[in-house]
Amino acid sequence: MNGKKIPILSIVLYVLAGLFGIYTIWSAYYYYDNISTLVKQGQAVIKGNEFELVSYLMANIAQYLFFGVALASLGRIVHLYSTERDLYFVEDFDDDFDEDFDEEFYEDLSEDFDEEPDEELDEDASDEHHQGEPEDDR
């Protein structure tokens, strides 16, 4: 690797990819053992049943192989394109927030909330809540 720390997300993705890989190997072994046992017992014939065998393979093995490869690739992408700033984002965010803080905007905003609401709006709202059935406009 190139000396970077590995982001936690990459580690999680690598672990999930490893679990999918282990399951894929286990499932492939079980698939092979099951099919070879059926053929030895004469309960299954491969010739003419290729579609069913491939369909079983795709449904039970290939999708987990794909998920494992996809998660490993995503973990690698996150690892390659992460920076030290991404690893310590919370600390950097606090520093940037203090530098960009605009006190005038905050004071204007707090003044807007301190104003008394219009009485008309309060009356309209209370009328709607106290009436039983809404009036029909027909």
VOVO-32302 format. One record per residue (C-alpha): x, y, z; residue in one letter. Coordinates in nm, 2 decimals. Layout:
// VOVO-32302
[[X Y Z] 'A']
...
This chain:
// VOVO-32302
[[0.00 0.00 0.00] 'M']
[[0.11 0.36 -0.01] 'N']
[[0.15 0.43 0.36] 'G']
[[-0.20 0.58 0.41] 'K']
[[-0.42 0.48 0.70] 'K']
[[-0.70 0.25 0.59] 'I']
[[-1.04 0.41 0.64] 'P']
[[-1.29 0.23 0.85] 'I']
[[-1.54 0.21 0.57] 'L']
[[-1.28 0.02 0.36] 'S']
[[-1.21 -0.22 0.64] 'I']
[[-1.58 -0.29 0.67] 'V']
[[-1.62 -0.34 0.30] 'L']
[[-1.31 -0.57 0.29] 'Y']
[[-1.45 -0.78 0.58] 'V']
[[-1.79 -0.81 0.40] 'L']
[[-1.62 -0.91 0.08] 'A']
[[-1.42 -1.17 0.26] 'G']
[[-1.74 -1.32 0.42] 'L']
[[-1.90 -1.33 0.07] 'F']
[[-1.58 -1.50 -0.06] 'G']
[[-1.59 -1.76 0.21] 'I']
[[-1.96 -1.83 0.15] 'Y']
[[-1.90 -1.86 -0.23] 'T']
[[-1.63 -2.12 -0.18] 'I']
[[-1.84 -2.31 0.07] 'W']
[[-2.14 -2.30 -0.16] 'S']
[[-1.94 -2.41 -0.46] 'A']
[[-1.80 -2.71 -0.27] 'Y']
[[-2.15 -2.80 -0.16] 'Y']
[[-2.28 -2.76 -0.52] 'Y']
[[-2.01 -2.98 -0.66] 'Y']
[[-2.06 -3.24 -0.39] 'D']
[[-2.44 -3.25 -0.43] 'N']
[[-2.43 -3.28 -0.81] 'I']
[[-2.16 -3.54 -0.81] 'S']
[[-2.35 -3.75 -0.55] 'T']
[[-2.67 -3.73 -0.76] 'L']
[[-2.48 -3.83 -1.08] 'V']
[[-2.32 -4.13 -0.90] 'K']
[[-2.65 -4.25 -0.77] 'Q']
[[-2.81 -4.22 -1.12] 'G']
[[-3.07 -3.96 -1.00] 'Q']
[[-2.93 -3.69 -1.22] 'A']
[[-2.80 -3.68 -1.58] 'V']
[[-2.59 -3.38 -1.68] 'I']
[[-2.65 -3.42 -2.06] 'K']
[[-2.97 -3.23 -2.14] 'G']
[[-2.99 -3.06 -1.80] 'N']
[[-2.72 -2.80 -1.85] 'E']
[[-2.96 -2.51 -1.82] 'F']
[[-3.09 -2.63 -1.48] 'E']
[[-2.73 -2.69 -1.35] 'L']
[[-2.62 -2.34 -1.47] 'V']
[[-2.94 -2.18 -1.33] 'S']
[[-2.87 -2.34 -0.99] 'Y']
[[-2.51 -2.23 -1.01] 'L']
[[-2.61 -1.87 -1.09] 'M']
[[-2.88 -1.86 -0.82] 'A']
[[-2.66 -2.00 -0.54] 'N']
[[-2.30 -1.91 -0.61] 'I']
[[-2.25 -1.65 -0.88] 'A']
[[-2.44 -1.37 -0.71] 'Q']
[[-2.23 -1.40 -0.39] 'Y']
[[-1.91 -1.40 -0.60] 'L']
[[-2.03 -1.08 -0.77] 'F']
[[-2.12 -0.92 -0.43] 'F']
[[-1.78 -1.01 -0.29] 'G']
[[-1.59 -0.87 -0.59] 'V']
[[-1.81 -0.55 -0.59] 'A']
[[-1.76 -0.49 -0.22] 'L']
[[-1.38 -0.55 -0.24] 'A']
[[-1.37 -0.31 -0.54] 'S']
[[-1.56 -0.04 -0.34] 'L']
[[-1.34 -0.09 -0.04] 'G']
[[-1.03 -0.04 -0.27] 'R']
[[-1.18 0.27 -0.43] 'I']
[[-1.26 0.42 -0.09] 'V']
[[-0.91 0.34 0.02] 'H']
[[-0.74 0.49 -0.28] 'L']
[[-0.94 0.81 -0.30] 'Y']
[[-0.96 0.89 0.07] 'S']
[[-0.74 1.16 0.21] 'T']
[[-0.62 1.24 0.56] 'E']
[[-0.89 1.51 0.57] 'R']
[[-1.16 1.25 0.52] 'D']
[[-1.03 1.04 0.81] 'L']
[[-1.04 1.33 1.05] 'Y']
[[-1.35 1.51 0.90] 'F']
[[-1.51 1.60 1.24] 'V']
[[-1.21 1.78 1.37] 'E']
[[-1.17 1.98 1.05] 'D']
[[-1.54 2.06 1.03] 'F']
[[-1.53 2.22 1.38] 'D']
[[-1.23 2.44 1.28] 'D']
[[-1.39 2.54 0.95] 'D']
[[-1.72 2.62 1.13] 'F']
[[-1.55 2.86 1.37] 'D']
[[-1.37 3.04 1.09] 'E']
[[-1.68 3.07 0.87] 'D']
[[-1.92 3.17 1.15] 'F']
[[-2.11 3.49 1.05] 'D']
[[-2.23 3.67 1.37] 'E']
[[-2.44 3.92 1.18] 'E']
[[-2.64 3.66 1.01] 'F']
[[-2.70 3.48 1.34] 'Y']
[[-2.82 3.80 1.50] 'E']
[[-3.06 3.88 1.22] 'D']
[[-3.19 3.53 1.23] 'L']
[[-3.25 3.54 1.61] 'S']
[[-3.43 3.87 1.58] 'E']
[[-3.67 3.72 1.33] 'D']
[[-3.76 3.45 1.57] 'F']
[[-3.80 3.69 1.86] 'D']
[[-4.08 3.89 1.69] 'E']
[[-4.44 3.84 1.80] 'E']
[[-4.65 3.64 1.55] 'P']
[[-4.94 3.81 1.37] 'D']
[[-5.27 3.78 1.55] 'E']
[[-5.46 3.71 1.23] 'E']
[[-5.26 3.40 1.17] 'L']
[[-5.32 3.28 1.53] 'D']
[[-5.70 3.34 1.49] 'E']
[[-5.72 3.15 1.16] 'D']
[[-5.53 2.86 1.30] 'A']
[[-5.74 2.84 1.62] 'S']
[[-6.07 2.86 1.41] 'D']
[[-5.96 2.56 1.20] 'E']
[[-5.88 2.35 1.50] 'H']
[[-6.20 2.43 1.69] 'H']
[[-6.45 2.37 1.41] 'Q']
[[-6.59 2.02 1.41] 'G']
[[-6.66 1.93 1.04] 'E']
[[-6.49 2.12 0.76] 'P']
[[-6.74 2.32 0.55] 'E']
[[-6.83 2.18 0.21] 'D']
[[-6.76 2.43 -0.07] 'D']
[[-7.02 2.28 -0.31] 'R']
